Amino acid sequence: MENDKPVTSARSSARAEDSASAVYASPLEAILFFLLPGFLQGVAFWYLTDRIDEAEPTSLIVAMMMAVMVVPVAHFLTTTRGTRVIAAAYALGLGVVIAGLYLLAEASFGASAAVEGPLVAISAVCGFLIAYISAPFFRTVIERREAPTHYPSLFEFAWNLPVIGIGTFFFGIALWIVLGLWSALFSLIGIEFFAEIFGEPWAAFPISGAAGAIAIAIVREREAIVLALRSVLFALLKVLAPILAVATVLFAFAALVQGLDLLWDNWSATTTMVCAVALAVALSNAVVGEAGQPDNPVLRWTVRVQAVVLPVLAGFAVYGLWIRIGEYGLTVERIYAAIIVGFAGAYAIAYFVSALLPSGWELIRRANLGLAGLVFLVAILVQTPLFNAWSWTVNDQIARLERGAVSADEFDYAYFHFVLGKAGERGLDRLAADTSLPDHDLILEKIEAVRAAENQWDFRNEIYMSRDTIAAAIEDGSIELLPSGTALPPGLADYFRNTGWSVRSCVDGNADACLLLRTEVFNADDQFVLFRQFGETSVSVALLADGAEGWQIHEGTEMQFDSRAAALAFLQAVRNGELAPATVTLRTLSVGGRDVLINHLGEAERRLLEVQPDPAIAP
């Protein structure tokens, strides 16, 4: 009997350990620690999304949304009966770090609506990486009580996460199919209550949050299911590994023989190379596993061959990005792309070296650990002022302007003003203050124009024109100012400068002739009529008038002539001054004391509506 005591004690200890590592022990625990927090997460997320449009500043709401997304999910994925409190502390700390990093990045790089979107995306991706990398380490140390470098546990927990995610995703889809059928059944008998309720965000978010939480709990509690699904996933990935290896090897040979010029015709080449490296790394890890070497010799050689070709793919990606940066300079996007390409190169080199060593399998695992830690640190660093991609971009683009790599006319002022936030505004101030720059007057003019533009698309779509461009068009006769000797008013020149579409066709030569005639016919302080000939027989007429709101253009009519000679004769009459004020009376209807006005009258409409000298009008 005494010999049985150690066995009994060991069994009791094992049962206690299993109980502590259980996700929940009763439906009540599942409700309290998963279902209810998931429901409250949905309520909080709905509340924040409902308030974001009216919030000031929105960055605080966005940070709170990130925390609401991260904290409950991190807790659901790491908590067990024995680690409730410490898992909650980990999840809360993770949420604070991710939200705090976003606020730090926004304070450092923000001050522009165009900056806010990329910052949210960057913070979301970095937050995901921070959470995904830290969770397996947390569970390995706290739950398994093992060293943070214990690869088998890290491998298990890291690969369990996508399996749990897939199960949760499909449960959510199934739930909403059921709820959709529920509402459809009642809609058949005229009851729309459930369809309306399920379609409201205040109901949909809490339902989805609760469903996701309970799905995570159920999947995690059924560890055998997770292991089975992971085994199936690995089996499928092991089938794909040789296929990708063959494809990448053939591509590398073909590209080297065919030449690389075709690869760099578009930006997607670098993206495709990085995706190929990332997929190859994932498939190789599925084959390598958590310990030992792959049993199947075909798969062993697949990983080695794949590892040999990875540096070629990464090299293509580096070269493609290098060409872009060399030709167009740094941008925020290219800086972050360089980080991704750099990690692709690091994985490629590590796996290449492992393929040359007999014990390369362990080197792959050590490389995975080291690079995961490096990714974690970089994900934090890029959201701090120490990594200011916006300022680096500004400095590089200004340097390109200073050394003549880009002209003052071709310089991307809109990118500085609308995309680069605070750093971009400081860069524009530097350009404005540096009188040594070539074409400094043009730089000042374009800075003034871009700051007056409503958005970058207005500025980029050639709505802006410089004073020099307009003056040159008048000087070379592309725009004829009439009567002879008329000077273009400064206010009208500024109007053309900021709404260049009105005379763009004259400057570009798309209009066969452009006449700008000063008149005193209309009710305005100053006025011009713009005649633009298009094609053989069409003349567009528009009125430009200076009023209380400044210069404005008023579309007139599109005059059609029977022949080119008739159109040219009309324009010549304008040049000759064959002009006289005229009053045209048009018929219309008055409905309830309100006149019905017909706009954009052509010749046919005028003949229909014009009052004749002695009209015979029916009562």
N, C-alpha and C positions, 0 to 999 in steps of 0.2 A: 504494500500500500504506500509505503514511503517513497518507493521509486516512481510512483505515479504522480507525485506532487509537482515535480518540475514540469512534466508534460501538461498537467492541468493548468499550472500557472502560465505556461507559454500559450496555451490555447485561449485562456482568459485575456491575456495581453493582446493576442492577435484579434480577438473579437472586439476588444476595446478600441484597438487601432482602426479596425474596419468601421466601427461605429463612428469614430471621430472623422474619418475620411468620407463618410456618406454625405451626399448632398442634402438630403432631408430624410426624416424617419417617419413622417406622417403627413397626411394631406394638410393638416393644420400648419405644419412648418412650411410646406410648399406654398400655401396661401400667404403666410406672414412674410416670408423671406423672398418670394419670387412674384407671385401673382399681384399682390397689393403694391409692392414697389414699382412693378412694371406698369400698372394702371396709373399710379401717381406720376410716373415718368411721362406717360402720354399726356396727362392733364397739363403738366408743366410745359411740355414741348408745345402743345396747342396754345397755351396762354402766351408764350413768348413769341410764337409765329404770328399770333393775332395782334400783338403790340409792336412788332418790329417797325412797321411803316410810320407809326407816330412817335416812336422813341427817339430821344436825343441825348447822348449820341447812340447810334445803332451798334457801335462796336461793343458796348457793354452787354446789349441783348444777345449779340452773336456769341460773345464769350460765355454767357450763361447757357445758351443753347448747346454749345460744345460740352460744357460741364454736365448738363442734363443728359446728353447723349452718352457720355463716357462713363460717369460714375456708376449708374445702375448696371450697365452692361458689364463693366469690369468686375463688379461685385458678383453678378450672376455667374460669370465664367470662372471665378477663383474661389468662391466661398464653399466651405464644407461645415459640417456640424462642429468640428473642432477648431475652425479658424474664422468664425463669424466676425469677431471684433477686429482682428488684424486684417482680414480681407476687406472689411468695410473701410478701415483706415487707409489701406493701400488704394482702394478705388477712389476714395475722397481725395487723397493726395494726388493721384494721377489726374483727376479732373481739375484740381486747382492748378497743377503744373501746365496742363494743356491750355486751359483758358487763360492763365497768366502769360504764357508765351505768346498767345495771339494778341493780347492787349499790349504787350511789349512791342511786338512787331508792328501793330497798328500805330502806336505812338511814335515809333521810329521812322516808319516808311509811309505812313498814310497821308491824310489830308486831300484825298481825291476819291471820287466815286469809282473811277477806273482802277485805282489801286486796291480798293476794298475787296473787289471780287477775287483778284489773284491772291491777295493775302489770305482770304478765307480758304481758298483752295489749297494753298501751301500749308497753312496751319492744319487743315483737315487731314491732308496726306501725312504730314509729319506727326500729328497726333495719333493717327492710326498706327504708324510705324512704332512710335514710342510705346503705345499700349500693347501691340502685338508682340514686340520683343520682350517687354518687361514681364508680361503675364507668365510665360513659361519659367523664367528665372524665379519669380515670386513663388510659384507653386513648388518648384524644385527645392527651394530653401526652406519654405515655411511648412508646406504640406508633407513633403518627403523627408525633410531634415537632412538633405544631402548638400554637397558642395555646389556652388553656383556653376561650376564647370562640368558637372556630371552629365555627359552628353546623352546617354539613353533616356533619362527623364526629360531633359530639354527637348529632345527629338519627339518624344511621345506627346508632350503637352503642346508643342508647336503645331504638330500635324493634327492633333485632336481639334484644334480651333476651327479650321475650315470644315471638318466633318460636322461639328456642332452647328456651324453656320449654315451649312447646306440643309441639315435637318430642320433647323428653325425656319429657314426660308420657305421650304416646301410646306411646313405646317401652316405658316401664315397664308400662303396661297390657298391651301385647302380650306382654311377657316373662312376666308372671304368668298370662296365659291359657295360654301354652305350658307353664309349670310346673304349672299346675292340671291340664292335660290329661295331662302326664307322670304325676303322682301318681294321676290317675283310671285311667289304663291299668293301672298296677300294682295298684291296688285291685281291679280286676276279677278278678285272679287271686289275690287274697288277700294281697297284699304291701302293707302299710300304711306301710312304712318311709319312703317319700318323702313321703307325705301328712303324716306326723307331723313330719318334718324341716322341710319347707317352711312348716308352720304355727307353728313355734317362733320367738319373737322373736329369739333369738340367731342364727338363720339368716336370717330374713326381712329384718332391718335391714341386715346386711352385703350380702346379695344386691341389695337395692334401692339401697344406696349405690353399689355397683360398677356396677350397670346405669345409674343416673343419670349417673355420672361418664363412663362410656364413651360414653353417648348424647350428652352435651354435646360431647365431643371430636370425635365423628364429624360432628355437625351443624355445629360451628364450622369444621372442616377443609374441609367442602364449602360454601365461601362462595357458590357459584352457587345451591345449594339454598336457603340462607338468603335470598338476594336474591329468588329466585323466590317463595318462600313469603311474604316480606314484600310483594312486588308483588301477590300474590293477596289478602293481608290488606287492603292499601290499596284494592284494587278493590272488595272487599266493603264496606268501611267507607264508601267514597265513594257507594255505593248507599244506604246507611242515612242518610247525612248529610241529604239533602233530606227524607226521611221524618220524621226527628226535628225538623227545622226547621219543617215544616208543623204537626206535632203541638204543638210548644211555642208557636208563634204563635197557633194556634187556642185553645189552653188559656189563654194570657195574656189574650186578648180575652174569652173566656167567663168567666174568673174575675173580671175587672174588672166585667163586666156583671152577672153572677149574684150577686156579693158574695163576700166572703172568709170569712164566718162558718163555712161548712161546712168550710173548710180546717183550722180549729184545733180541731175536735172531738177529734182524736187527735194523738199525737206524730209519727205517720208522715208528716204533711204536710211538715214541715221536712226530714226525711230524703229524701223523694221529690224535693223541689226541688233539694237538693244533688246527688243522683244524676243528675238531669237536666242540671244545669250541668256536672258532671264528664264525662258522656257526650258532651255537646255540644262541650266543649273537646277531647276525644280525637278525635272525628270531624272537627272543624275542622282539627286538626293533620294528620290523614291527608290532607286536601284541600290544605292550604297547602304541605306538603312542606318540603324543606330549603333551597330557594333559588327566587328568581323568584316568579312568580304562577301560579295554576292555569290550565291551558290551556283548560279547559271553562268557558264563560261561565255556564252554569247553576250549576256548582259554585262559581264565584266569588261569584255573587249569593246562593247558599245560605249561604256562610260569613258574608257581610255581614248578611243578614237574621237569621241565627241569633245573631250578635253583638249586634244591636240588642235582641233580646228577652232576652238573658242577664241584664241588670240587673233586669228584672222578676222573673224566677225567683229570683235571688239576694235581691232585696228581699222577696219572699214568705217566703223562708227566714229572713231576719233578723227580719222582723216576727213570725213564728211563735215563734221562740226568745225574742224580747223579751217576748212575752206570757207565756210559761211562766216566765221568770225574774221578771217583775214580779208574777206571781200566787203563785209558790211559792218564790222565792228561788234562790240559786245552789246547785248541787250539783256534784260532781266531773264527772258526766256532762255537765252543761250547760256547764261551763267548757271541756271538750274539744270539745264540739259547737260552741261559739262560735268556737274556733280554725278548725275545718273550714268553718263558715259564713263566717268572715272571709276565708279563702282563696278560697272560691267567689265572694265579692263582689269580691275583688281581680282574679281572672281575668275576671269579668264586666265590670268597669270597663275593664280593659286592652283586652279584645276589642271592647267598645263603641266606645272611642276609635279603635281601628284601623279599624273599619268606616266611620268618618266621614272618613278620610284616604285620598287616592289611593295613598299609599305605605304603606298599613296592614299589608301583608304582612310587611314588615321589623319593624314595631312589634310584631306578634304574636310574632315570633321573639325579639326582645329581651326582651319581657315573659316569655316562657317561660324564658329564661335567668335573669332576675332573680328570678322567683318560685320557680324550682327552687332557687336558692341560699338564698332565704328559708325555704323548706320544710326544707332541710337544717339550717339554723341552729335553727329552731324545734323540729325533731325532737330535737336535742341539748338545747336549753334546757328543754323540758318534763320532762326526767328529772333536773333538778338542783334543789337547794333554792331557787334563784331563782324557780322557777315552782311554787309550792306550792298546787296546786288544793285540797288537803285543808284547809289552814289558811284559805284564802280562803272556802271553803264554811262552815267552822265560824264564822268571824267574821260572815259575812252572816246565817246562820241565827240566831245569838245576837242580832244587831242587830234582826232581825224580831221576836224574842221581847221584846226590851226596848221596842220602840216599839208593841207590841200588835198587830202584824200576824198573830201566831199566839198562841194561848193556851197556858198551861202544860200544860193537859190534852192539847192537840192536838199539842204539840211532838214532833218525831220523835227521841226518845231512842235508839231502836234503831239508827237510821242513824248517830248519833254513835258508839255503843259498838261496833257490829259491822261498820261499813263504813268509817269515817273513820280508823281506826287510831290512831296516837299523837296526831294532832291532835284527833280526836274525844274521846279520854280527857282531854286537856288542856281541851277545851271543857266537858266535864261537870264537871270540877273547878272551872272558872270559875263555872258555874251554881250549883254547891253553895256556893261561897264568897260569892256576891253576894246578900246578904240583902235588898237593895232591890228585887229582882224581885217582881212580884205572884205570889201563891200559892206563896211559896217553900217552904212545908212540903210542898205537893204535888210540887214539883220534886224536893225531897230524897227523897221517898218513891219517885218514879218512877225516879230515878237508882239508888237502892238496888235496886229491883226489876229494872231492866234489866241491872245488873251481876250479879244472881243468876240471870238467865235463861240457859238453855243455848244458845239461838240466837235470832236476831231474829224468826223465824217464830212461836216460842212467845210472844214478847212482843207481836207485832203481832196475833196471832189471839185477842186479848182473854183470854188465860190470866191476865194480870195484872189485879188490881182494887185500887183504893186503899182504905185504911182508911175514908176518908170515905164512899165508895160503899157499903161494907158497913154502916157505922153508919147511913147514911140509909135503907137498905133495912130495917133492924131498926126504926128509929124510925117509918117510915111503914107498917109492918105487912106489907111484902112478904115479910119473913122473920119468923115468929112464934117467939119464944124461949119455951120451956115447960120447967118450970112457970113461972108468972108470977113476975117478979122475978129470974129467972136472968140472970146476966151472961155475955157471951161471953168465954171465956178468951183472953188475948192470943195464945197459941200457935195456937189455932184460927183466930183472926182473921188471923194471918200466913199460915196454910195456905190460907185462902180467898183471900187477897191474891195468892198466887203460883200457885194452881191455881183460878182463877176459874170454870172450866167447871163446877165442882161446884154452884155457886149462881148461875151466870150466868142460867139460865132464871128464877130467882126475881127477880133484879134487873130483867131486861128485860121481865118480865110474860108470858113464854111459858108459865110454869107458872101454873095457876089458883090454887094455894095452896101455900105452903111452911111446914112446921112443923119446928122444930129442937128436939127433945125431949132433955133431959138425963136419963140413967138411971144405975142402978147394977147392971144385970143381968149385964153381960158382964165378962170377965176383962181389965180395962184400968184404968189409974190414973184416967182421966177418959174419958167417953164420951157421945156424942149419937147420936140416930137422926134422920135427915133424911127427912121425908115430902114428896114433891112430887106434886101432882095435875096430870095432863095430860089434857085432853079431859074427856069426861063421866064415864067409868067407870074410869079407870086411875090408880093411885097407885104411884109408885116409892118404894122404901124402901132406904136405904143406912145403913150404920153408920160413924160417925166415932169413932176410938179413939186415945187418946194412949198410945204405948208407948215402947219403947227407942229407936226411930228417929224419935220425934216423932209428930205427928198424921198419920194415914193414913185414907183412905176405903176402905171395903170394900163393894162392890156387894152389895145384898141381893136383893130380888125385885121383880117387877113384878106388883102385885096388880090383878086384874080383878074388877069388881063388876057385878051384873046391871043396875043402874040408877044414874043420877046421884045419886038420893036415898040409895042405899046407900053410895056413895063418900063423900058429904058426911056421912052418919051416922058412918062410920068415923073421919073426920078430927075430927068433933065429940067422939067418944069419947076421942080423943087429947087434945084440949083440956081435957076434963072430968076427965082423970086416971083414966079407967076402965082401969087398967093393972095387970097382975100378971105376975110371972115365970112362965114356962112352959117345960117340957122336952118336946121332941118327939123320939121315937126313930124312926129310919129304918132300914129294911132295906138291906143292900148285900152285896156278895160280898167274900170275902177270898181272894186268889189268891197262893199261896206265902207266906202271912203278911203280904201287903200289901193293905190295904183299897182297894177301888175306890170313889172318892168321886165323886158326881154333883153338879156345880156348877149354879148358876142354876136352882134348883128353882121351878117355877110351881105353881099349885094342882093341876093334873092330875098332875104328878110327885110331889107330896107325898101325894096320895091313893093313888098307886100304891105308894109306898115306906114310908109311915107304918105303924108297928106299932099295931094295934088293941088295945083293952083285953084281949081274950081271943083272941089270934090262933091260928088253926089252921094250923100250919106243917108242911109235909111234910118228912120227913127228907131 
